[in-house]
């Protein structure tokens, strides 16, 4: 629909007009960028996730705590703490291992040589985690997937609304 103003200027609010087409194009670009980020994040995170899964399904043993310390990290999204345990243990096969186990959060202080349950990767016993406390999850992938689906829904809604407006049904 076009409107004439008193000075002869024609205003066009047609849904196919360039501003609406550009907005739709921008949503398509945003969607494609989110899909690309999702793919890259999956490629980066998947091996770490699989490693944590191997560890979490590996043997559980008692380890002696040799040292414990906590680190704090900050960025624009907030502050988080990681507790590190230097531990020594024997694998199921009897081989001695000394490694560091990292766990998100702050834990109660543990005395030196106190025992701690851990799980380890049978293929690489130096890779160990606390039971049910995986270092890597696929949560970031689910977060990005949610953003991608939200962008898709928004793009579909805007396309539907533009179509309804062009048919005069708005």
C-alpha positions in Angstrom: 0.0 0.0 0.0 1.3 3.4 -0.9 0.5 6.7 0.7 0.7 10.1 -0.9 1.7 13.0 1.3 0.8 16.6 0.6 4.2 17.4 -0.9 3.9 14.6 -3.4 6.2 12.1 -1.6 5.1 8.5 -1.8 5.6 6.4 1.3 5.7 2.6 0.6 4.9 0.2 3.4 4.8 -2.9 1.1 6.1 -6.0 2.9 8.4 -6.7 0.0 10.0 -3.3 0.3 13.8 -3.2 0.7 13.8 -2.5 4.5 11.7 -5.6 5.2 13.7 -7.7 2.7 16.9 -6.5 4.4 15.6 -7.4 7.8 14.7 -10.9 6.5 18.1 -11.2 4.9 19.7 -10.1 8.2 17.8 -12.9 10.1 19.0 -15.5 7.5 22.6 -14.3 8.0 22.2 -14.4 11.8 20.8 -17.9 11.6 23.7 -19.1 9.3 26.2 -17.6 11.7 24.6 -19.4 14.7 24.6 -22.7 12.7 28.3 -22.2 11.9 29.1 -21.4 15.6 27.1 -24.5 16.6 29.1 -26.7 14.2 32.5 -25.2 15.3 31.6 -25.5 19.0 30.5 -29.2 18.5 33.7 -30.0 16.7 35.8 -28.4 19.5 33.8 -29.7 22.5 32.9 -33.3 21.3 36.4 -34.9 21.9 36.5 -33.4 25.4 33.0 -34.6 26.1 33.9 -38.1 24.8 37.0 -38.1 27.0 34.9 -37.2 30.1 32.4 -40.0 29.2 35.3 -42.5 29.0 36.6 -41.4 32.4 33.1 -41.4 34.0 32.5 -45.0 32.8 36.0 -46.1 33.8 37.2 -47.8 37.0 36.5 -46.2 40.3 39.4 -46.3 42.9 40.5 -44.7 46.1 43.3 -42.1 45.6 45.5 -40.5 48.3 45.3 -36.7 48.2 48.8 -35.2 48.1 47.9 -31.6 47.7 44.7 -29.5 47.2 44.3 -25.9 46.0 41.6 -23.7 44.5 41.8 -21.3 41.6 39.4 -18.5 40.8 38.7 -17.2 37.3 36.8 -14.0 36.3 35.5 -12.7 33.0 32.5 -10.6 31.9 30.1 -13.6 32.5 31.1 -14.0 36.1 33.4 -15.8 38.5 34.0 -19.5 38.9 36.2 -21.6 41.1 38.1 -24.8 40.4 39.4 -27.1 43.1 42.5 -29.1 42.1 43.5 -32.3 43.8 47.0 -33.7 43.3 46.4 -37.5 43.9 48.3 -40.8 43.8 46.6 -44.1 43.2 47.1 -47.6 41.8 45.1 -48.7 38.8 43.0 -51.8 38.9 46.0 -53.5 37.2 48.3 -52.3 40.0 50.2 -49.6 38.2 51.0 -46.4 40.2 49.7 -43.1 38.9 50.1 -39.5 40.1 47.9 -36.9 38.5 45.8 -33.8 39.1 42.0 -34.0 39.3 40.1 -30.8 38.6 36.6 -30.2 39.9 34.4 -27.2 39.4 33.5 -25.4 42.6 35.0 -25.1 46.1 35.2 -28.3 48.1 35.7 -28.8 51.8 39.5 -28.8 52.6 40.9 -32.3 52.6 43.9 -33.3 54.7 47.0 -34.6 53.0 46.8 -38.4 52.4 43.1 -38.5 53.0 41.5 -40.7 50.5 39.2 -39.6 47.7 37.1 -41.6 45.2 38.1 -41.0 41.6 37.4 -42.5 38.2 40.1 -42.8 35.5 40.4 -43.5 31.8 41.6 -47.1 31.5 43.5 -46.2 28.3 45.2 -43.2 30.0 45.0 -43.5 33.8 46.5 -40.0 34.2 43.2 -38.7 33.0 41.0 -38.8 36.1 37.9 -37.0 37.4 35.7 -37.2 40.5 32.8 -39.6 40.1 29.7 -37.8 38.7 31.6 -34.6 38.2 32.7 -34.6 34.5 35.0 -31.7 33.5 33.4 -31.5 30.0 29.7 -31.6 29.2 27.9 -30.8 26.0 25.9 -28.0 27.8 27.5 -25.3 25.6 26.3 -27.2 22.5 22.8 -27.3 23.8 22.9 -23.6 24.6 24.0 -22.8 21.1 21.4 -25.1 19.7 18.7 -23.3 21.7 19.9 -19.9 20.3 19.8 -21.4 16.8 16.3 -22.7 17.2 15.2 -19.3 18.7 16.7 -17.5 15.7 14.9 -19.9 13.4 11.6 -19.4 15.1 12.0 -15.6 14.9 12.9 -15.7 11.2 9.9 -18.0 10.5 7.6 -15.7 12.5 8.8 -12.6 10.7 8.4 -14.3 7.3 4.9 -15.4 8.2 4.0 -11.9 9.5 5.3 -10.3 6.3 3.3 -12.8 4.2 0.1 -12.0 6.2 0.7 -8.3 5.8 1.2 -8.6 2.1 -2.2 -10.4 1.8 -3.8 -7.7 4.0 -4.5 -10.1 6.9 -2.4 -8.3 9.6 
